[in-house]
Amino acid sequence: MTLSVWLAYVATAIVFSLAPGSGTVNSISNGINFGARRSLAAVAGLQVGLVCHIALVGAGIGALVAQSATAFSVIKWVGVVYLVWLGIQKWRETSGMSVTDSHEQLSSITLFRQAVLVNLTNPKSIVFLVALFPQFINPSQPQFVQLLILGVTTVVIDGAVMIGYTTLASQLRRAVQSPRWMRSLNRVFGSMFIGCGALLSLAKS
């Protein structure tokens, strides 16, 4: 893999990570509710889910999922149900919850596990990687090394972008400490999770 090819992939991966999606919503929501430091567990969880997708694509299973309507539909609808459930949970959070209360409500393990599932149940990532990776892989060179480079690049960039989202969002915490603001924000992010689930339900195999 040449440097120019890698740089082209870096640019593409940055756009992919910056594009609004369920991972972005998860990062912004956690940044506001739990702060940048606590949100690192969720960022790590998102990357674990992404690594699983990269591993599936590298093993050739991603291509099967991309071509199989049944496999795609199963993963898609699990993701839809999970995202909608997260959205409903956000809507049901009490209006009197302060940022401090929220900070203590969920453990880092719970944030990590939720984030893993958010990314793991998004088949669009698999389809995107299946379509993208071959464009940057030279079939005359060892594929494992190239896949490893692309995979590590993807995870590092996505992790950096998600940390950026949580850091920026955490700066808003000081302005949204009132119960009214917290209730409104929880409903906004709840709606966004549900919206992501609705968009995912429209994905075609």
Long-range contacts (C-beta under 8 A, 24 or more apart in sequence): 1-136, 1-137, 1-138, 1-141, 1-145, 1-146, 1-149, 5-136, 5-138, 6-136, 6-149, 6-153, 8-136, 9-136, 9-150, 9-153, 10-153, 10-157, 12-132, 13-153, 13-154, 13-157, 13-158, 14-157, 14-161, 16-128, 16-132, 16-154, 16-158, 17-157, 17-158, 17-160, 17-161, 17-162, 18-161, 21-122, 21-124, 21-196, 22-79, 22-83, 22-118, 22-119, 22-122, 22-193, 22-196, 22-197, 22-200, 23-115, 23-118, 23-119, 23-122, 23-158, 23-162, 24-162, 24-165, 25-189, 25-192, 25-193, 25-196, 26-114, 26-115, 26-118, 26-193, 27-162, 27-165, 27-166, 27-169, 28-165, 28-166, 28-169, 28-189, 29-90, 29-169, 29-189, 29-192, 29-193, 30-111, 30-115, 30-166, 30-169, 31-165, 31-166, 31-167, 31-168, 31-169, 31-170, 31-172, 31-173, 32-99, 32-169, 32-170, 32-172, 32-173, 32-176, 32-185, 32-189, 33-99, 33-102, 33-103, 33-173, 34-102, 34-103, 34-106, 34-111, 35-99, 35-103, 35-170, 35-173, 36-163, 36-166, 36-167, 36-170, 38-103, 38-108, 38-111, 39-111, 39-166, 39-170, 40-163, 40-166, 41-108, 41-109, 41-111, 41-112, 41-115, 42-111, 42-112, 42-114, 42-115, 42-166, 43-115, 43-159, 43-162, 43-163, 43-166, 44-112, 44-115, 44-159, 45-111, 45-112, 45-113, 45-114, 45-115, 45-116, 45-118, 45-119, 46-115, 46-116, 46-118, 46-119, 46-158, 46-159, 46-162, 47-119, 47-155, 47-158, 47-159, 47-162, 48-112, 48-115, 48-116, 48-119, 48-120, 49-115, 49-116, 49-117, 49-118, 49-119, 49-120, 49-122, 50-119, 50-125, 50-154, 50-155, 50-158, 51-151, 51-155, 52-119, 52-120, 53-119, 53-120, 53-125, 53-126, 53-129, 54-129, 54-147, 54-150, 54-151, 54-154, 54-155, 55-151, 56-126, 57-126, 57-129, 57-130, 57-133, 57-147, 58-144, 58-147, 58-151, 62-126, 62-127, 62-129, 62-130, 63-130, 65-123, 65-126, 65-127, 65-130, 66-126, 66-127, 66-130, 66-131, 66-205, 67-205, 68-205, 69-205, 72-123, 72-127, 72-203, 72-205, 73-205, 75-121, 75-123, 75-126, 76-123, 76-200, 76-201, 76-203, 77-201, 78-121, 79-121, 79-122, 79-123, 79-197, 79-200, 80-197, 80-198, 80-200, 80-201, 81-197, 82-117, 82-118, 82-121, 82-197, 83-118, 83-121, 83-193, 83-194, 83-196, 83-197, 83-200, 84-193, 84-194, 84-197, 84-198, 86-114, 86-118, 86-190, 86-193, 87-189, 87-190, 87-191, 87-192, 87-193, 87-194, 87-195, 87-197, 88-190, 88-194, 89-190, 90-186, 90-187, 90-189, 90-190, 90-193, 91-186, 91-187, 91-190, 91-191, 93-182, 93-183, 93-186, 95-179, 95-180, 95-182, 95-183, 96-179, 97-179, 97-182, 97-186, 98-177, 98-179, 98-182, 99-173, 99-176, 99-177, 99-182, 102-182, 122-200, 123-200, 123-203, 124-200, 124-203, 127-203, 129-154
